[in-house]
Each structure stands twice: as structure tokens, then as C-alpha cells.
Amino acid sequence: MRLVPIDKFDDEACEHLKAASDEEVIPHIERLLECLQDLNWPIAPLVSERLSMLGLELVQPILRVLSGNDEMWKYWIVSHLLYQVSDDVFCQLRFKLNSIKLHPTKSEVEEEVFDAVCELLRFRRN
């Protein structure tokens, strides 16, 4: 049973992903996050919704994205997935988000990651 979509129209993998247990999904977090590099993809909202149901195992993979250089990927993670994750996950990411807010790179400002982070932090004041 394939859980990771092979293209942006892979509805079959999304159906498997929906039905899979957390234990089945966890080993695929990194590859599933790659599906969120463009939220315009038809599968992206479904993958985001399923990932958001996971717990603290999301923290390190998301931190790797937020610490990387792919500003559009960061933007999609911040502007979509992080609105959906549990409070526990969000709290573990707050330090990194505050760091981006206080010390954004030039590209984070240019690609609107900074704005998305500020909006997210205002929205999730937990």
C-alpha cells in the first residue's frame, strides 16, 4: 500500500494515506512534507490534513524545512500546515518561528515567509 503520492494527482496514495495508522505514516513524514512544496497541487491539502494529525514526531522534520533555504516550502508550511498542527507540536516550533520573526533573512522577507510567520504567531497565541 503506497502512502506517498508519486505525482500531484495521485489520489490513490491519498486514499491510502487517509486510511493508514499513525504508525504507518510516521516513517514517511519527510517525503510527505515534500508534497507540501506547492500547496497548489491537488494532493497537498489532503497530505497536509493527514500530517497535521500526527504528534511530536512532526517537530524535527518541520524544523529542518524551516531551517533550510527553500523559502517557498517554508511559506507553505507556515501558512498552511502550522495552522492545523496540535498545540503541542506548535509549542515545540515556537522558538524557531520567533527566531524567523526577530531575525528574518532577506529571502524570508522577500518571499513573504516573515509575514506568514508574524500572522501565524498572532493567530496561535497559545
Contacts in CASP RR format, 6 or more apart in sequence:
PFRMAT RR
TARGET T0000
AUTHOR 0000-0000-0000
METHOD contacts of the structure
MODEL  1
MRLVPIDKFDDEACEHLKAASDEEVIPHIERLLECLQDLNWPIAPLVSER
LSMLGLELVQPILRVLSGNDEMWKYWIVSHLLYQVSDDVFCQLRFKLNSI
KLHPTKSEVEEEVFDAVCELLRFRRN
1 16 0 8 1.000
1 20 0 8 1.000
2 12 0 8 1.000
2 13 0 8 1.000
2 16 0 8 1.000
3 13 0 8 1.000
3 16 0 8 1.000
3 17 0 8 1.000
3 20 0 8 1.000
3 24 0 8 1.000
3 25 0 8 1.000
3 28 0 8 1.000
3 32 0 8 1.000
4 13 0 8 1.000
4 17 0 8 1.000
4 28 0 8 1.000
4 31 0 8 1.000
4 32 0 8 1.000
4 35 0 8 1.000
5 13 0 8 1.000
5 14 0 8 1.000
5 17 0 8 1.000
5 35 0 8 1.000
5 43 0 8 1.000
5 47 0 8 1.000
6 13 0 8 1.000
8 38 0 8 1.000
8 41 0 8 1.000
8 42 0 8 1.000
8 43 0 8 1.000
8 44 0 8 1.000
9 42 0 8 1.000
9 43 0 8 1.000
10 43 0 8 1.000
11 42 0 8 1.000
11 43 0 8 1.000
13 43 0 8 1.000
14 43 0 8 1.000
14 46 0 8 1.000
14 47 0 8 1.000
17 25 0 8 1.000
17 32 0 8 1.000
17 46 0 8 1.000
17 47 0 8 1.000
17 50 0 8 1.000
18 46 0 8 1.000
18 50 0 8 1.000
22 53 0 8 1.000
22 54 0 8 1.000
22 55 0 8 1.000
25 32 0 8 1.000
25 50 0 8 1.000
25 51 0 8 1.000
25 54 0 8 1.000
26 54 0 8 1.000
26 57 0 8 1.000
29 51 0 8 1.000
29 54 0 8 1.000
29 57 0 8 1.000
29 58 0 8 1.000
29 61 0 8 1.000
30 61 0 8 1.000
30 64 0 8 1.000
32 47 0 8 1.000
32 50 0 8 1.000
32 51 0 8 1.000
33 51 0 8 1.000
33 61 0 8 1.000
33 62 0 8 1.000
33 65 0 8 1.000
33 77 0 8 1.000
35 41 0 8 1.000
35 43 0 8 1.000
35 44 0 8 1.000
35 47 0 8 1.000
36 44 0 8 1.000
36 47 0 8 1.000
36 48 0 8 1.000
36 51 0 8 1.000
36 73 0 8 1.000
36 76 0 8 1.000
36 77 0 8 1.000
36 80 0 8 1.000
36 81 0 8 1.000
37 70 0 8 1.000
37 72 0 8 1.000
37 73 0 8 1.000
37 76 0 8 1.000
38 44 0 8 1.000
38 72 0 8 1.000
38 76 0 8 1.000
39 45 0 8 1.000
39 48 0 8 1.000
39 76 0 8 1.000
39 79 0 8 1.000
39 80 0 8 1.000
44 76 0 8 1.000
44 80 0 8 1.000
45 80 0 8 1.000
48 80 0 8 1.000
48 81 0 8 1.000
48 84 0 8 1.000
49 84 0 8 1.000
51 58 0 8 1.000
51 81 0 8 1.000
52 81 0 8 1.000
52 84 0 8 1.000
52 85 0 8 1.000
52 86 0 8 1.000
54 89 0 8 1.000
55 85 0 8 1.000
55 86 0 8 1.000
55 88 0 8 1.000
55 89 0 8 1.000
56 88 0 8 1.000
56 89 0 8 1.000
56 92 0 8 1.000
58 85 0 8 1.000
58 89 0 8 1.000
59 89 0 8 1.000
59 92 0 8 1.000
59 93 0 8 1.000
62 77 0 8 1.000
62 81 0 8 1.000
62 82 0 8 1.000
62 89 0 8 1.000
62 93 0 8 1.000
63 93 0 8 1.000
63 96 0 8 1.000
65 73 0 8 1.000
65 74 0 8 1.000
65 77 0 8 1.000
66 74 0 8 1.000
66 77 0 8 1.000
66 78 0 8 1.000
66 93 0 8 1.000
66 96 0 8 1.000
66 97 0 8 1.000
66 100 0 8 1.000
67 96 0 8 1.000
68 74 0 8 1.000
69 107 0 8 1.000
71 107 0 8 1.000
71 108 0 8 1.000
71 110 0 8 1.000
71 111 0 8 1.000
71 113 0 8 1.000
72 111 0 8 1.000
74 108 0 8 1.000
74 111 0 8 1.000
74 113 0 8 1.000
75 111 0 8 1.000
75 112 0 8 1.000
75 113 0 8 1.000
75 116 0 8 1.000
78 97 0 8 1.000
78 113 0 8 1.000
78 116 0 8 1.000
78 117 0 8 1.000
78 120 0 8 1.000
79 116 0 8 1.000
79 119 0 8 1.000
79 120 0 8 1.000
82 90 0 8 1.000
82 93 0 8 1.000
82 97 0 8 1.000
82 120 0 8 1.000
82 124 0 8 1.000
83 120 0 8 1.000
83 123 0 8 1.000
83 124 0 8 1.000
85 93 0 8 1.000
87 126 0 8 1.000
90 124 0 8 1.000
90 126 0 8 1.000
91 126 0 8 1.000
94 121 0 8 1.000
97 117 0 8 1.000
97 120 0 8 1.000
97 121 0 8 1.000
98 121 0 8 1.000
100 108 0 8 1.000
100 113 0 8 1.000
100 114 0 8 1.000
100 117 0 8 1.000
101 114 0 8 1.000
101 117 0 8 1.000
101 118 0 8 1.000
101 121 0 8 1.000
104 113 0 8 1.000
104 114 0 8 1.000
104 117 0 8 1.000
107 113 0 8 1.000
108 114 0 8 1.000
108 117 0 8 1.000
END
